[in-house]
Amino acid sequence: MKFIIASIFSTLFLITNGQIQTNSTTQPIDTSLSKKISLSGFCLCQTTLTDLKKLAGNLKSVDVEEMDLPKNCYGQDARYVNGKGYSSNKYPGVIFQKDKNSDYISKIRLTKDFKGNLPGGVPIDMQNLTLKEVFKTYPELTEKWGSRGCSTYWNVGNDTISFFVKIDPNRKPQYPVDESYYSERPIEAIDIKISCYSIFNRANNRFKKLFNDPVIFIDSMNVTRIELNAYQPSDIAVITVYKDTNAIKLVGPQGKDGVIYCNQ
């Protein structure tokens, strides 16, 4: 298992259908990416809060526990409005969270009341979903454990989806992770999220990068190496590195030097 620790951070630069409602100004999203960020017919950065209000007359504002950045953590996720969302009886177990700078929905939180399909069509019932079942569907996530020191949850995920398992304070030591124990634990929530800013700049193949650096994202916000250096290793919970053709598929020709996603 890979643990996301400061030494990885310091060596990063050595690694060189449903009811989708769209706005008339919405830009197209690559089909493979769209599948990763669509749920119950809603696609992130294509659906707006205005769309939701038209579909669900009883849409109401609700508080959201940010499991990877709880109240006692420093900082926020730049991709969406933290701690606030919208829910409707029409979509049980689903909370929509708005992009910070637009009307688009950039995050969907799934709670214990959700029963349906994950992106890609995988059926789940949150009432009995365990981490072991998640690993059967996403075997690559077995090495993607992460947690901020201020959080009480393990975050197992990638750049678009996160599964949260409650940390048991009685399991000592916390590190290394007791994988066999936590694999049997229930999933408390699932987040599907991405930066709409990143989406629309990807569509135009405009990314900022320095020289032969990888294209770098923090919470899907495109940054340069200099901007990344302003963060402390403890600010980063999960790092995902893409190379070669996988990187080029994500961002186009600018990905020839690699792509790095850092999630806080």
C-alpha positions as CSV (number, residue, x, y, z in Angstrom):
1,M,0.0,0.0,0.0
2,K,1.2,3.5,-0.8
3,F,0.9,6.1,2.0
4,I,0.6,9.7,1.0
5,I,3.3,11.3,3.0
6,A,5.6,14.3,2.8
7,S,8.4,12.4,1.1
8,I,6.2,11.8,-1.9
9,F,5.3,15.5,-2.0
10,S,8.9,16.5,-2.1
11,T,9.8,14.1,-5.0
12,L,6.7,14.8,-7.1
13,F,8.7,16.6,-9.7
14,L,10.9,13.7,-10.4
15,I,7.9,12.0,-12.0
16,T,8.2,13.4,-15.3
17,N,-29.8,8.0,-19.0
18,G,-31.6,10.3,-17.0
19,Q,-32.5,14.0,-16.6
20,I,-29.4,15.9,-17.5
21,Q,-30.3,19.6,-17.5
22,T,-27.9,21.8,-19.3
23,N,-27.4,25.5,-19.7
24,S,-27.3,27.0,-23.2
25,T,-23.8,28.3,-22.5
26,T,-22.5,24.9,-21.3
27,Q,-19.3,23.7,-23.0
28,P,-19.1,20.1,-24.1
29,I,-17.3,17.6,-21.9
30,D,-15.2,14.6,-23.1
31,T,-17.4,11.5,-23.0
32,S,-15.0,9.5,-20.8
33,L,-14.8,12.3,-18.2
34,S,-18.5,12.8,-18.3
35,K,-19.1,9.2,-17.3
36,K,-16.9,9.7,-14.3
37,I,-18.8,12.8,-13.0
38,S,-22.4,11.9,-13.8
39,L,-24.9,10.4,-11.4
40,S,-28.6,9.8,-11.6
41,G,-28.7,11.7,-14.9
42,F,-26.9,14.7,-13.6
43,C,-23.4,15.7,-14.9
44,L,-21.2,18.0,-12.8
45,C,-20.4,21.3,-14.5
46,Q,-23.3,20.7,-16.9
47,T,-26.2,20.9,-14.4
48,T,-26.9,24.2,-12.6
49,L,-28.6,25.1,-9.4
50,T,-31.3,26.9,-11.5
51,D,-31.9,23.6,-13.3
52,L,-32.3,21.7,-10.0
53,K,-34.8,24.3,-8.7
54,K,-36.9,23.7,-11.9
55,L,-36.8,19.9,-11.5
56,A,-37.4,19.8,-7.7
57,G,-39.8,22.4,-6.3
58,N,-39.0,21.3,-2.8
59,L,-35.2,21.9,-3.1
60,K,-33.9,23.1,0.2
61,S,-30.6,24.3,1.6
62,V,-28.8,21.8,4.0
63,D,-25.6,21.7,6.0
64,V,-22.9,19.3,4.8
65,E,-20.2,17.7,6.9
66,E,-17.0,18.0,4.8
67,M,-15.4,14.7,5.8
68,D,-12.0,15.5,4.4
69,L,-11.9,19.1,5.7
70,P,-14.0,19.2,8.9
71,K,-14.5,22.3,10.9
72,N,-11.3,21.8,12.9
73,C,-9.2,21.7,9.7
74,Y,-7.5,24.7,8.3
75,G,-8.4,25.6,4.7
76,Q,-11.2,24.8,2.3
77,D,-11.7,23.0,-1.0
78,A,-11.7,25.5,-3.8
79,R,-13.9,23.5,-6.1
80,Y,-17.3,24.1,-4.4
81,V,-19.1,26.0,-1.6
82,N,-17.9,24.2,1.5
83,G,-20.4,23.0,4.2
84,K,-23.5,24.0,2.2
85,G,-25.6,22.0,-0.2
86,Y,-29.1,21.4,-1.6
87,S,-31.3,18.4,-1.3
88,S,-34.8,17.3,-2.4
89,N,-37.1,14.4,-1.4
90,K,-37.2,13.6,-5.1
91,Y,-33.5,12.5,-5.0
92,P,-33.1,10.7,-1.6
93,G,-29.5,10.5,-0.3
94,V,-28.2,13.0,-2.8
95,I,-26.9,16.5,-1.8
96,F,-25.8,18.9,-4.6
97,Q,-23.1,21.5,-3.9
98,K,-22.5,24.5,-6.0
99,D,-19.3,25.7,-7.6
100,K,-17.8,28.7,-5.8
101,N,-17.7,31.0,-8.8
102,S,-20.7,29.9,-10.9
103,D,-24.2,28.4,-10.8
104,Y,-22.9,25.0,-11.8
105,I,-23.0,22.0,-9.5
106,S,-19.5,20.8,-8.9
107,K,-20.0,18.2,-6.2
108,I,-22.5,15.5,-5.3
109,R,-22.5,14.0,-1.8
110,L,-24.1,10.6,-1.3
111,T,-25.5,9.8,2.1
112,K,-26.7,6.7,3.8
113,D,-30.1,7.2,2.2
114,F,-28.8,6.7,-1.3
115,K,-29.6,3.6,-3.3
116,G,-28.8,3.7,-7.0
117,N,-25.9,3.6,-9.4
118,L,-22.4,5.1,-9.1
119,P,-20.8,6.7,-12.1
120,G,-20.3,4.0,-14.7
121,G,-23.5,2.2,-13.7
122,V,-22.3,0.3,-10.6
123,P,-25.3,-0.4,-8.3
124,I,-25.0,0.3,-4.6
125,D,-27.0,0.5,-1.5
126,M,-25.4,2.9,1.0
127,Q,-27.1,1.1,3.9
128,N,-24.9,-1.9,3.6
129,L,-21.9,-0.8,1.4
130,T,-18.5,-1.6,2.9
131,L,-15.0,-0.6,1.8
132,K,-14.4,-4.2,0.7
133,E,-17.2,-4.0,-1.8
134,V,-15.7,-0.7,-3.1
135,F,-12.4,-2.4,-3.7
136,K,-14.1,-5.1,-5.8
137,T,-15.3,-2.4,-8.1
138,Y,-12.3,-0.1,-7.9
139,P,-9.3,-2.4,-7.2
140,E,-6.8,0.4,-8.0
141,L,-8.0,2.3,-4.9
142,T,-6.5,-0.3,-2.5
143,E,-3.4,1.8,-2.6
144,K,-5.1,5.2,-2.3
145,W,-5.6,5.7,1.4
146,G,-5.4,9.3,2.7
147,S,-6.4,11.4,5.7
148,R,-5.6,14.8,7.0
149,G,-4.4,14.9,10.6
150,C,-7.5,17.0,11.6
151,S,-10.0,14.6,9.9
152,T,-11.7,11.6,11.6
153,Y,-12.2,9.8,8.3
154,W,-10.1,7.7,5.9
155,N,-10.5,9.0,2.4
156,V,-10.1,6.3,-0.3
157,G,-10.5,7.6,-3.8
158,N,-9.1,9.3,-6.9
159,D,-9.4,12.7,-8.5
160,T,-13.2,12.5,-9.0
161,I,-14.6,10.1,-6.4
162,S,-13.9,9.6,-2.7
163,F,-15.2,7.0,-0.3
164,F,-15.2,7.9,3.5
165,V,-14.7,5.4,6.3
166,K,-14.8,6.5,9.9
167,I,-11.5,6.2,11.7
168,D,-11.7,4.1,14.9
169,P,-9.8,6.0,17.6
170,N,-9.4,2.7,19.6
171,R,-7.3,1.1,16.8
172,K,-3.7,1.9,17.8
173,P,-1.5,2.8,16.2
174,Q,-3.4,4.6,13.4
175,Y,-0.4,4.1,11.1
176,P,0.1,1.9,9.2
177,V,-3.6,1.5,8.3
178,D,-5.1,-1.8,9.5
179,E,-6.4,-2.6,6.0
180,S,-8.2,-5.9,6.9
181,Y,-10.1,-4.1,9.7
182,Y,-11.2,-1.1,7.7
183,S,-12.1,-3.0,4.6
184,E,-15.0,-4.5,6.6
185,R,-16.1,-1.0,7.8
186,P,-19.2,0.7,6.3
187,I,-18.9,3.6,3.9
188,E,-20.2,6.7,5.6
189,A,-20.5,8.9,2.6
190,I,-19.3,9.3,-1.0
191,D,-18.2,12.5,-2.8
192,I,-18.2,13.0,-6.5
193,K,-16.5,16.3,-7.4
194,I,-14.5,18.2,-9.9
195,S,-13.6,21.8,-10.6
196,C,-15.7,23.4,-13.3
197,Y,-12.9,25.9,-13.9
198,S,-10.7,22.9,-14.7
199,I,-13.3,21.4,-17.0
200,F,-13.8,24.4,-19.1
201,N,-10.1,25.2,-19.4
202,R,-9.5,21.5,-20.3
203,A,-12.0,21.9,-23.1
204,N,-10.0,24.8,-24.5
205,N,-6.6,23.0,-23.9
206,R,-5.4,26.0,-21.9
207,F,-3.2,25.0,-19.0
208,K,-0.5,26.9,-17.2
209,K,2.8,25.1,-16.6
210,L,6.4,26.0,-16.4
211,F,8.9,24.6,-18.9
212,N,8.9,20.8,-18.7
213,D,6.9,20.6,-15.5
214,P,3.8,18.4,-15.3
215,V,0.4,20.0,-15.5
216,I,-0.5,20.3,-11.9
217,F,-3.9,20.5,-10.2
218,I,-4.8,21.2,-6.5
219,D,-8.4,20.1,-6.0
220,S,-8.7,20.3,-9.8
221,M,-7.5,23.9,-9.9
222,N,-4.6,24.3,-12.3
223,V,-1.5,25.7,-10.6
224,T,2.2,26.0,-11.4
225,R,5.1,24.5,-9.5
226,I,5.7,27.9,-7.8
227,E,2.1,28.1,-6.6
228,L,2.3,24.5,-5.4
229,N,5.3,25.3,-3.3
230,A,3.2,27.7,-1.2
231,Y,1.4,24.6,0.2
232,Q,2.7,22.5,3.1
233,P,3.0,18.7,2.7
234,S,0.4,18.4,5.5
235,D,-2.1,20.4,3.3
236,I,-2.2,17.5,0.8
237,A,-4.2,14.3,1.6
238,V,-4.0,12.4,-1.7
239,I,-1.7,12.7,-4.8
240,T,-2.4,11.0,-8.1
241,V,0.2,11.0,-10.9
242,Y,-0.6,10.3,-14.6
243,K,2.1,9.7,-17.2
244,D,2.5,9.2,-20.9
245,T,-0.7,8.5,-22.9
246,N,-2.8,8.5,-19.7
247,A,-1.7,12.1,-19.1
248,I,-2.3,13.2,-22.7
249,K,-5.8,11.7,-22.6
250,L,-6.6,13.9,-19.6
251,V,-5.3,17.3,-20.8
252,G,-4.2,16.9,-24.4
253,P,-0.7,17.6,-25.8
254,Q,0.3,19.6,-22.7
255,G,0.2,16.4,-20.7
256,K,3.3,15.1,-22.4
257,D,5.3,15.8,-19.2
258,G,2.7,14.2,-17.0
259,V,-0.3,15.3,-14.9
260,I,-0.4,15.6,-11.1
261,Y,-3.6,15.9,-9.1
262,C,-3.3,17.0,-5.4
263,N,-6.4,16.7,-3.3
264,Q,-6.5,18.5,0.0
